[in-house]
Amino acid sequence: MKPTRAESTECLTWSQAWHDHRAHSALESNLNRAGLDEEAFWSRYSAWVAAMRGDYPRALLERVRTYATPGGSLLDIGAGAGAFAFPLVDIP
């Protein structure tokens, strides 16, 4: 299909640029080297997702607590309101 408007040509150029960027990005390169497609890559995480599904966020907080120590430091780099960090403030 031949573009009929200048915007269409520009969109096709950006679309190709995005595709080229993804083909050379770290994730895409690693997938290609491993012989995996994106679906196969993400399906590896299905067990983790299933474990967190019914008991989330309690299961995640319990797992973090196993690594945290009293008097230690915790850095919450999320963009939320501290829903995970606040329960960890007073680790027994």
C-alpha positions as CSV (number, residue, x, y, z in Angstrom):
1,M,0.0,0.0,0.0
2,K,1.4,3.3,-1.0
3,P,0.9,6.2,1.5
4,T,-1.4,9.0,0.2
5,R,-0.5,11.7,2.8
6,A,2.7,13.0,4.2
7,E,1.7,12.0,7.7
8,S,1.3,8.4,6.5
9,T,4.9,8.4,5.2
10,E,6.1,9.9,8.4
11,C,4.2,7.3,10.4
12,L,5.7,4.5,8.4
13,T,9.2,5.9,9.0
14,W,8.7,6.1,12.7
15,S,7.2,2.6,12.7
16,Q,10.3,1.2,11.0
17,A,12.5,3.1,13.4
18,W,10.7,1.6,16.4
19,H,11.0,-1.9,14.9
20,D,14.7,-1.4,14.2
21,H,15.2,-0.1,17.8
22,R,13.5,-3.1,19.3
23,A,15.5,-5.5,17.1
24,H,18.7,-4.1,18.6
25,S,17.5,-3.5,22.2
26,A,18.8,-5.7,25.0
27,L,15.7,-7.8,25.5
28,E,15.2,-8.4,21.8
29,S,18.8,-9.2,21.2
30,N,18.9,-11.6,24.1
31,L,15.7,-13.3,22.9
32,N,17.1,-13.8,19.5
33,R,20.4,-15.2,20.8
34,A,18.4,-17.7,23.0
35,G,16.1,-18.6,20.2
36,L,13.0,-17.5,22.1
37,D,10.1,-15.3,21.1
38,E,8.5,-12.9,23.6
39,E,5.7,-15.2,24.5
40,A,8.1,-18.0,25.4
41,F,10.1,-15.6,27.5
42,W,7.2,-14.3,29.5
43,S,5.6,-17.7,30.0
44,R,8.6,-18.5,32.2
45,Y,7.2,-16.2,34.7
46,S,3.8,-17.8,34.8
47,A,4.6,-19.8,38.0
48,W,5.6,-16.6,39.8
49,V,2.5,-14.8,38.6
50,A,0.3,-17.8,39.8
51,A,2.0,-17.7,43.2
52,M,1.3,-14.0,43.7
53,R,-2.2,-14.0,42.2
54,G,-4.4,-15.0,45.2
55,D,-2.1,-13.8,48.0
56,Y,-0.7,-10.7,46.6
57,P,0.7,-8.4,48.2
58,R,1.1,-10.4,51.4
59,A,3.2,-13.2,49.7
60,L,5.5,-10.6,48.2
61,L,5.9,-8.8,51.6
62,E,6.7,-12.1,53.3
63,R,9.3,-12.9,50.8
64,V,11.0,-9.5,51.2
65,R,10.9,-9.9,55.0
66,T,13.1,-13.0,54.6
67,Y,15.9,-10.8,53.2
68,A,15.4,-7.8,55.5
69,T,17.1,-7.5,58.8
70,P,16.2,-5.4,61.9
71,G,17.9,-2.0,61.7
72,G,18.7,-2.6,58.0
73,S,17.9,-0.2,55.1
74,L,15.2,-0.6,52.5
75,L,15.0,1.3,49.3
76,D,11.5,1.4,47.7
77,I,12.0,2.5,44.1
78,G,8.3,2.1,43.1
79,A,6.2,4.9,41.9
80,G,3.3,4.3,44.2
81,A,2.3,5.5,47.7
82,G,4.5,3.1,49.7
83,A,2.0,0.3,50.0
84,F,4.9,-2.1,50.2
85,A,7.4,0.0,52.0
86,F,5.2,1.1,54.9
87,P,4.5,-2.5,56.1
88,L,8.2,-3.1,56.2
89,V,9.1,-0.1,58.4
90,D,9.0,-2.0,61.7
91,I,10.3,-5.4,60.8
92,P,10.2,-7.5,64.0
